[in-house]
Structure formats: structure tokens, C-alpha cells
């Protein structure tokens, strides 16, 4: 059994993102590219985004801090602290409307 504090990690990654030229920071908490399930905490400074990309499988974004916008070519959805967003099976982007930290959970397509 293993326990991790998402709150502490969110604070650390947000501090790192504020100091990074890219305005973002991330750490994989569980899994990885060789596993089916991957969970990654991502911090983005307001105005920064993850550019449009494919969905590698079933995925959700749990907003831990701040506010984000998940968007496709045809729709968008804003999420704030505590919200869980289902990532559509389409090209999409994620933008921080405020300094934000999210938990991205992906179950890769087999």
C-alpha cells in the first residue's frame, strides 16, 4: 500500500510552474507509458495550455486547484476546484484560466 498527498504535490508543482519558462510542471504519480493506467499531476500558470492533442484512451481531469477549460473543435467545458471533467475521444486542449493544478487519469486503449 502507498499513500501520497496530492495537496502537497500540487503546491510543489505550482511553485515549480511559476518559476519555469514554460509556465507548467508535472509529475506522474502512478503508472507510466508501459502501464494501462497512468495518473499525472499537472500544474499550469494562468494563460498556459496543453496544446491540442489526441486522447490516448479513456481519460479524466480532476481539478485540484484553480480553473481550467477543456476544449475540442466543437465544444468546451470549464472546470474549477473539485470538478471532474471527462475527456472526449477527440483532439482536445487544456487551458488554465487561473493558476491551476489537475490530476490527469488515463487508461490507455489496448
C-alpha positions as CSV (number, residue, x, y, z in Angstrom):
1,X,0.0,0.0,0.0
2,X,1.2,3.5,-0.8
3,X,-0.1,6.9,0.2
4,X,0.6,10.3,-1.4
5,X,-0.5,13.8,-0.7
6,X,-2.0,15.4,-3.8
7,X,-2.3,18.7,-1.9
8,X,1.4,18.8,-1.0
9,X,2.4,17.8,-4.6
10,X,0.0,20.4,-6.1
11,X,1.7,23.1,-4.0
12,X,5.2,22.0,-5.1
13,X,4.3,21.7,-8.8
14,X,2.5,25.1,-8.8
15,X,5.6,26.7,-7.3
16,X,7.8,25.0,-9.9
17,X,5.4,26.1,-12.7
18,X,5.6,29.7,-11.6
19,X,9.4,29.5,-11.8
20,X,9.5,27.6,-15.2
21,X,9.8,29.4,-18.5
22,X,7.1,27.1,-19.9
23,X,4.7,28.0,-17.0
24,X,4.0,24.4,-16.3
25,X,5.2,21.4,-14.2
26,X,4.1,17.8,-13.9
27,X,4.8,14.6,-12.2
28,X,3.5,11.1,-12.8
29,X,2.0,9.6,-9.6
30,X,1.2,6.2,-10.8
31,X,1.8,4.1,-13.8
32,X,3.6,5.3,-16.9
33,X,4.0,4.7,-20.6
34,X,4.3,0.9,-20.1
35,X,1.2,0.6,-17.9
36,X,-2.5,0.7,-18.8
37,X,-3.4,3.2,-16.1
38,X,-1.4,6.5,-15.7
39,X,-2.1,9.3,-13.2
40,X,-0.2,12.6,-13.6
41,X,-0.5,15.8,-11.6
42,X,-0.1,18.8,-13.9
43,X,0.3,22.5,-12.8
44,X,-0.3,25.3,-15.3
45,X,0.0,29.0,-14.7
46,X,-2.9,31.2,-15.8
47,X,-2.9,31.5,-19.6
48,X,-0.8,28.5,-20.2
49,X,-2.2,25.5,-22.1
50,X,-1.6,22.0,-23.2
51,X,-2.0,22.4,-27.0
52,X,-4.4,20.3,-28.9
53,X,-3.6,16.6,-28.9
54,X,-5.2,13.1,-29.3
55,X,-6.8,11.3,-26.4
56,X,-4.7,8.1,-25.8
57,X,-7.6,6.3,-24.1
58,X,-10.3,6.8,-21.6
59,X,-9.3,9.9,-19.5
60,X,-10.5,12.3,-16.9
61,X,-9.2,15.6,-15.5
62,X,-9.9,16.2,-11.8
63,X,-9.3,19.9,-11.0
64,X,-7.4,20.1,-7.7
65,X,-6.8,23.9,-7.7
66,X,-7.8,26.8,-9.8
67,X,-9.9,26.8,-13.0
68,X,-9.3,25.2,-16.5
69,X,-11.0,25.0,-19.8
70,X,-11.1,21.7,-21.7
71,X,-11.9,22.3,-25.4
72,X,-12.3,20.5,-28.7
73,X,-13.0,22.0,-32.1
74,X,-16.8,22.0,-31.4
75,X,-17.2,22.4,-27.6
76,X,-15.6,23.5,-24.4
77,X,-16.2,22.9,-20.7
78,X,-14.8,24.9,-17.8
79,X,-13.9,23.2,-14.5
80,X,-13.0,24.5,-11.1
81,X,-11.5,23.0,-7.9
82,X,-13.3,19.8,-7.2
83,X,-14.7,19.3,-10.7
84,X,-14.1,16.1,-12.7
85,X,-14.1,16.5,-16.4
86,X,-14.5,13.6,-18.8
87,X,-12.0,14.0,-21.7
88,X,-13.8,13.3,-25.0
89,X,-12.5,10.8,-27.5
90,X,-11.3,13.7,-29.8
91,X,-8.5,16.1,-30.2
92,X,-8.6,18.5,-27.3
93,X,-6.6,21.1,-25.4
94,X,-6.5,22.2,-21.8
95,X,-6.0,25.9,-20.8
96,X,-5.5,27.3,-17.3
97,X,-8.0,30.2,-16.8
98,X,-6.4,30.7,-13.4
99,X,-3.3,29.2,-11.9
100,X,-4.4,25.5,-11.8
101,X,-3.4,22.0,-10.8
102,X,-5.1,19.0,-12.2
103,X,-4.9,15.2,-11.8
104,X,-5.0,13.6,-15.3
105,X,-6.0,9.9,-15.2
106,X,-5.6,7.9,-18.4
107,X,-6.5,4.3,-19.1
108,X,-4.7,3.6,-22.5
109,X,-6.5,1.9,-25.3
110,X,-5.3,-1.6,-25.8
